[in-house]
Amino acid sequence: MTLAACKALFEPSLPAHLVQSLRVTGCSSRLWRLSVPGSKSVTNRAIVLAGLAGQPIEIISPLLADDTWWGFVALEGLGFDLDVSRLPDRVVVGACTRSDNKRVELHLGQAGTLARFLPALLLNWKTVQSGSALESFFLDANAQLKRRPLTPLLQALRGLGAQIESDVLPLEIRPAVLQGETTIDGSQSGQFVSGLLIAAAGARRAVRIMRTQGLVQPDYVRITLAMLAEFGAHVEYDSELREFSVAAQEWKPPSSYTVEADASTACYFMALACALGAELQIENLGSSTLQPDFQFLGLLKQFGFAVHWNAHSCGVAAELSNTNAASECALHFDMSACSDQAITAGVMALCTGRALHVSGVAHIRHHESDRIAAFCANARALGVAVQEYPDGFLVPAGTRAFELAGAWRTHSDHRFALAGIVLAACAPQVSVLDAGCMKKTAPHFVEQLTGLGFQFAQGIV
């Protein structure tokens, strides 16, 4: 079986008539049990690390979505043998057998994480695949991804010996000998630091990295460090993640790697359960995760919901309190650590009528959309007088979700599609437009909700 034959597993199960717009018309159950799909962040790291490992590796429970599709396609384009016969459960990244091509062109779709991590494999190509004839790689992507920043990462890689002329996609990359010292600015995206660490570790040479400025979402850097250790790389670092020393040594990668459940996707199920007063148990994700979006459960608790968790599972109790306490004090969330859920937090404020000030998320203006401006525009279009700030927004108290009516635009951004469905569950007159863009990270979200008893209809706009 070929990767192309498995494409349907990565694509949305959303019915055709709901792709352009949908409404939530009800839910017949208030008792939900589920397992969430694998982590997008961990799967993308595992794909690149498997390419750098130098031996076959089985990736167990990978996320199958548009973001990870482009990663597997890239490995196949580079000549790796992929055994996909056991998908959706696992895929084996085998040996690299292509040896005749001098140049390979790769397309990254909208996979921003891949754009930051894949250069690590390409720059270290001759280290990992010493007999390969490949001499250069051309990376291209969709227009949306071409607008996203790469400069801090590419400048830091140049400091280690990489020769990459452009600072934006498309890029021409040649294999290099990465070594020495470099600095990197982590204030725009922690993915730049992670991409640099993967590249430095993949070189199997001594490298020292100094981080300047701030660090956005440091927990994702810790995930990278933990995965590098599991693949046999040795990196020493301080508690504040300011300095990193990569040892010159061969890796000792595992024969298989299991991807943990996606905390980001779990947040939308948790938010839905809170908003609708359902009892939810997520059976494959708990507080043992390093994924920062798990912190969103604590924010739901501050809204007044009965959220619970242990090391291996989490959930929402049916008995909720203070869920519509518009008269209570405004909530203030610094969401710098779990900024991917800033939109979800804003939606929960709309659903509950609570006043909410979100701050610390200036960097989300440079994601798939300007998420701060887009959230504020969406809320205002529904008649809610939100205030926009450089690093966040303020949702006023007193919103009555049931009275909201109109279109919730997704801006070609999966986070708006997923959070929009949470809002639509509380606001039956709200239509989520272009919900199909959830394919980036959660193509089967509506299918899973249907299995929990949700009903959907084509939106009216």
N, C-alpha and C positions, 0 to 999 in steps of 0.2 A: 504494500500500500504506500502511495506517495503522500507527501505533505499536501499537495494540491487537492488530493481526493478527500482530505480531512477538513477542507476549508469551512464546510458548513458548521463544524463544531465550534469555530471561532466567531461565527456570525450571529446576529441577533435572532432570537426566536419570536420577536415582536410581530404580530399579525400585520399584514400589509396595510390594512385600513387604519391602523393606529400609528403608523410611522410618522406621518406629518403632524398629527395632533391627537391627543387622547385626554379623556377625563376618567376619574375614578368614580364609579357609580355605586360602590358598596363593597362590603366584605361580610361574608356569611359566617365567619368563624372569629372567635376571640381567643383561641388557644393555639399557639403556633410553636412548632418544633422544627428546627432546621440546622443544616450545616452550610456554612458559607464557602464560596469558591476560594481557591488559592490566592495568595497575595500577589498583586501586580508588581510591587516594588521588589519583592523577593524573587519572583519568577524572572524578571528582567536581569537581575544580578546573576541568578543561576545560569541563565543562557550564556552570558558573556564569560562567566567563570568556567563554564563547561568548555567553551572554545579555547580558553587559556590553559586548561588543565593538562593537555598533552596525553590524555588517555580517555577511553570511552567512559561516559557517566550517564546514569539513569536519573532523570528528573521526575520525581514522583509528585503527583497532585499539582501540576502547574496550572496557572490561570490560563484559560483559553479565551482570549479576547483580541480585539484589533491591535492593541499595544504589543502583546506578546507574539502575535502572528508575524509581525514584521521582524521580530528577533529571530524566530525560527527560520523565516525565509532568508534572512541574512546569513545564518549558518549554512543553510543549504546552498546559497549562492557562492559561498566561500569554498564549497567542496566537501563539507562534512556529510557523512552518511547519517541520516536520521531514520531511526526505526520508530515509526508512528503507529505500528500495528496494535498497540495497546492503549491508544488514546480513547477516551479522555483521561484515563487514570495516570498514564506515564508516557514518557518519550525517552529514547536512548540517543544521546549525541555520541556518534561513533567516530571512527577515524576519518581524517581528511584525506580524500583520495585524488582530488583534482591537482594536477601538476603541470598542465600544459599552458594555461592562460597566463599572460603577463599582467593583465589589468582586469579588474572586476568592478562592475557598477552595481551599487546597492541602493535600494530605496527604503526609506525609513517611515513612510506614511506620516502619521502625526505622533509617533512614539518619541516624546521628548526625553524620557529616561534613557532610551536606547541611544539617542543622539549623544548623550553625555558619557555613556559607558562603552559603546562599541569601538571608539578610537583606541581604547586600551588594548583590544585584541589586534587591531590592524597595525598599530605601531610596533607591537611585539611579535608580529607574524613570523619573522625569521628566527626568533628565539624559540617559538613553539613548534613551527613547521619548517625546520632547517632545510628540508629537501624540496620545498615548494618553489615553483618558478614565478609566483606572483610578486610583482614589483610595485604595484600601485593600486589604490582603491579610490573610487569616486563615489561620494555619498551625496544623495539627493533626498528630497522630502517634499511633503505637501506645503503649500504656501503658508499655512498657519504655523507650521514648525519652523519654516525659514525665518519667521519674524521673532522667534524666541532667542534669548541671548546664549552665547557660547564663549564669549571673549575671555572671561576669567580662567576657564579651564584651558583653552588653547594657549593663552599666554603662559600659564604655568607649565604646560607640556613642552613648550618651546624652551623653557628654562632647563629642562632635562635633556634637550637635544633633538626634540621633534621639529621637523620642517613642514609646517602647515601655513600656507600663505594667507588664506582667507580667515576672517573671524566669524563668518556666518555660512550656513549651508547655501549652496552646495560646496563640498570640500573635496580636495584632492589630498590623499594621505599616502605617504610612503613608509615602509618599515624603518625603524630607527633603533639605535642603542640608547636606551633611557638610563641615565645615571646622574649622580651628583646631587645638587641642592636646588630647590625652587621655592617660591612663595605663591600663595593663592588667597584671593579674597573670597570669603565664604558668605558675605552679607547678602548676595542675591539669591543663592541657591546652595543648599548642602549637597546637591547632586554634583556640583563642580568638584567639591572636596572628595566625594566618593569616587567619581570618575578618575580623578588624579591618583587616588590610592590604589585603585584596581590596576591602572596602567603601571604605576611604580612597582607594585608587587609582581605583576606579570613579567617584568623585566628580569627578575631573578638577580638583580644587582643592588648594591647599596645605594639607597636614596634617602635623602632627608627633606622633609616638607615642613615649611613654616606657614601657618595660617595667619593672615592679617585681617583686620576689620572684624565684623561680627560673624556669626554662624547661624544660618537659618536651618531650623529643624535638625538639631544635632543628633537626635535619636536615629535618624536614617543613616547618619555617618557611623553610629555605633552598630547598626545592622550590617553595614558594609564590613566593618572591622571583624565582627563576629563570623561572617560568612568567609572572609579571607582566611581566618584562623581555621575554620572547618575544612577549607580546601588546602591547608598545609602551608600557607604563607605566614611569615613571622613579622609582625609590626608592633613596635613599642610606641606608646603615646602617653601624654599626660592627661590628667582628669578633665581638663578644660578643652581638650582636643585642639591645642595650639601648635604642638610639635609632634611630628611622626617620624620614626626611623624604621625604614624597611630593610630587612636583612637580605644579604646576598646569599640565597640558598634555593635549592630546588623545592618545588611543592610536593606535598604528599596528599593528593586529592582523594576523596572517597569514591567508592564505586557507584554510590547512589546518593541523592540528596532529596529530602522531602521538603516541599514548600508548605509553609504554614498558612492558615486561613487568613483572608484579607480583612484587616480591622476596619479599613475605610468603608468597604461594602457593608460590613456588619453594622456600622453606624446608621445606615439608612433603615435597616430593619428595626433597630432599636428605637429610632425616632418615630417610625410608623406605629410601633406598639405603644409607645408613650402617648402619642397624639390620639390614638383610637381607644385607649384603655384596654389593650389586649394583653394577654399573658404570653410571654415569649421566652423560649430557651434556645440559645445558640450553643450547640454541643461541641464545637471544635475550635473555640477561641476563648482564651482567658487572660488573666493578668500576667501570665508568664511571658507574653509577647513583648518584644521591644518596639513594636510599631506604635508611633506616637498617637495615631488617631484613636487608640483605645482610651486615651484620656478624655475623649468626648463623653464617655459614659458618666464620668464625674460631673461634667457640665450639665448633663440631663438631670442628675441628682439635684443640682442647684436650682433647676427649674421646679423642683418639687416632686419628681417622679421616683417611684420605688424601683430603682435600678440595683442589681446585685451582680456580683461576679466572684469567681475563685480563680485558681491558677489555670484551669482548663476549660471553663465555660462561663457564660454570662447570660443575663436575661433581664426581663422586666416583669414585675408582679402585677396582677390585674388590679389590686387595690392601690389606687393612686391618690395623691393628695396635692393640694395647692396647684392644680394643673391649669387653672384659669385665673390666677391671682394678679389681675392687672393693677390692683390697688397696692400691691406690695412694692418694696423698693426696687429700683432698676437694677438689673444684673450687669456686671462689668466683667467681661472675659478678655484677658490677654491671650489670644489664640496663636501666638507665634509658634508654639510647639506642635499644634495640630491644625495648621491653617487650612488644610484641605477641607475641613468641616466648618469653615467660617460661614459658608452659604447655608449649610444645614442648620447651624445655630440661628441664623437670621430667620430661616423658615420656621423654626420652633417658636421664635418670638411672635411671628405672625399667627401661628396656630394657637398659641396660648394667651395672647393679649399682653404678655409681659413686655416691659421696656427692657431693651438690651443694647449695651454699648460694646461692640467688638473692636478690639485694637490689636496692634502688633502684627498686622498682616499686609504691610505695604507691598511685600514681594509678590502677592498674588495678583497684582496688576499685570504681571508679565507671564501669566500661565496661558492656557488655551484661549482665554479672554482676559480682559481687565475685569477681574471678578468683583472688585469693589464697585466700580462704576456700573457694571451690568446688573448686580444685585439691586443697587439703588434705583436704576432705571426700571427694572421689573416691578419692584414694590410700588414705585410712584405710579406706574401704569395701572396698578390695581387700586389706586387711591390712597396709598399709605405714605405719609409725609416723612420718609426716612431722611436722615442727614448724612451726608458723605464727608469723610475725613481722609487725609492723605494715607493713613494706615488702618482705616476701618470704616465703621458706620454706626449709626444710632437708630434703632427701631423704636418708635414711641409706644407708650402703653395704650391699651384700649382697642387694639385691632380685633374685629369680629370676623374670624376666618370664614364662617358660613356665609357671610354677606359679600365676600370678595367675588368679583366676577371679571373675566377677561382673559387675556393671553399671558402665559408665562413663557418667555422666550428663553431658548437654551444657548444661543450664541455659539453654536457648534462646540459646546463645552459639556462633557459628560457629567460634571458635577452639578450643573444646572438641571440637567435632565433627571438625575436621581433625586436631588433635593426637591425638584418641582413635583415629583410624584408624591412625596411626603405632604407637600402643601395641598395638592389636589385631593388627597384623601380626606382633608378637613374642609376643603373649599370646593364643593361639587360643581360650582359654576366657573371654575378655573380650568383652562385647557393648557396642557403642556405641549408646546410646539416642537417639532423636530426631535421627538424623543429617541429616535434611532441613533443619535450621537452617543448614547450610553454604551454603544458597542465597543468603545475605546477600552473600558475596564469592566463592564458588567452587562454583557450582551443578553444574558438570560434572566435579568432582574424581573421583568414583567412575567416571564414564565414561572419563576419561583413564587411570585406574589399570587398568581392565578392558582397555583397549587395550595396556597394558604387560604384560599376562599375569596380573593379579590375579584371584582368585576370591573371591566373597562368598557368604554364606548368611545367612538370617534368624537374628538373635540368639536366644540362649536365656537367659532371665533368671528 
